Amino acid sequence: MIFVNGKLLPDSQRKRVLGSLEAQLDAVRTAPPLEAETVISAVDALGRRLEAGEFAPLLSQFLPAGVKLDALLPLLRRDSLEVRLSAELGPAPFAPRESARTTARVLPLGVLFHIAAGNMPGLPVYTVLEGLLTGNINLVKLPHGDKGLSLAAFGLLAEQEPRLSPYIYAFDLPSGQREDMKALAAMADGLVVWGGDGAIKSARTLAGPGCKLMEWGHRLSFAYVSGYADKEAELSALAAHIAETNQRLCSSCQVIFLDTEDREAGIAFCREFLPYLEQAASTRPAPGGGASSSLSGHTALLERVVDGTAEGEALFRGKGCSIILRPGRELELSPMEGNVLVKLLPQGALLSALRRQKGRLQTAGLLCSPEKRGKLTGLLARAGLTRVTRAGGMSASFPGEAHDGEYPLRRYLRVVDVENT
């Protein structure tokens, strides 16, 4: 299916739509830009309807089992959206700014082509919302696993506020359809790509010299343990985070680094943490999650045994989860699905080890005593982390926060200087 001007159309209409799309976009661009207030009012109204349970049957139809949007509800409220605009763009961000000779006008980049990843339900809606808040027209290539959630959300937005219709166009388009992908990219002033190295490399071949490329690549996150303020609460929160995210988000914990060089201390931690992880895994709502995660962790270790890279590893197998104590200090992707890596990384080696993943670092869940927190937070920030949270808040969203160390809304705008007459 495709979404054009507020309507769902069959994919058989794609070629016809693409053939006339640029003329439609030009007509929208010649009109005054979409105002942020129009977007905020529509999103706030939809958020309140969502909170009231009006769309529960619709969400149950499209959301993966066990996935809830409760944590996102506060971000759909007017106050959160206004805080975000102010934090990223300053007060009165779209007001003309006059100097002695010129007036600076802040305008949308124009047309954004979003290539969304499928690792987070609703990501296409999130990235389009950023485009709408900055007044841009949005073309979207939906990820393979979207299952209709984003198309339904775009339909609700257009129904709530018809003025948004000409600013959203979505295509359930396989990545292999290079001709159509190139056609969409050729119409765009900016290409916004979410995904791994393969998606980024592919997007670079699509974006022509006149198209601004904005990459939101995959990131790696971890927990760092250097003592505790409240051991039981912090370990429970970390285990819950691992189970709830299945370690599939950029902000999910892949490795638990311990502030020690003592392998026996590492073994003791794994044994102590395993019951917390088992308890959290037992509440995972996805059908078959326990069996899947056990198989994932066991298979990962077997593969490493076969290829000879598992020397020195220790596996702590639990019900529906596992912990692998692995030598080395490299931050890497875990087997996921409740299977977490544990490595030894004393403070003195922290920066040099993490800098090997520069550009890929995102969130550190810090577990430590209160008196250590300031020093360790500063060290993690200097190492290249863009978020430092408590154990259970690694994937939490906060109003006004940056994304991977940047304010994305700034990237979707341009400044026009007009000489005063």
QUIJO-V912045 format. One record per run of one state. SS is the DSSP state (~ for helix, > for strand, _ for the rest). FROM is the first residue (numbers start at 1). TO is the last residue. Records with the same first field share a line. If there is no record, write none. Layout:
SS: FROM-TO / FROM-TO
This chain:
_: 1-1 / 5-6 / 10-10 / 30-35 / 52-55 / 63-69 / 77-77 / 90-96 / 99-101 / 109-110 / 116-122 / 134-136 / 142-148 / 161-161 / 172-177 / 187-189 / 196-196 / 207-211 / 218-219 / 227-230 / 246-252 / 259-262 / 282-288 / 308-313 / 319-320 / 326-335 / 337-338 / 345-346 / 358-360 / 369-369 / 384-386 / 390-390 / 394-402 / 404-405 / 407-407 / 412-412 / 420-421
>: 2-4 / 7-9 / 97-98 / 102-108 / 111-115 / 137-141 / 168-171 / 190-195 / 212-217 / 220-226 / 253-258 / 314-318 / 321-325 / 336-336 / 339-344 / 361-368 / 387-389 / 403-403 / 406-406 / 413-419
~: 11-29 / 36-51 / 56-62 / 70-76 / 78-89 / 123-133 / 149-160 / 162-167 / 178-186 / 197-206 / 231-245 / 263-281 / 289-307 / 347-357 / 370-383 / 391-393 / 408-411
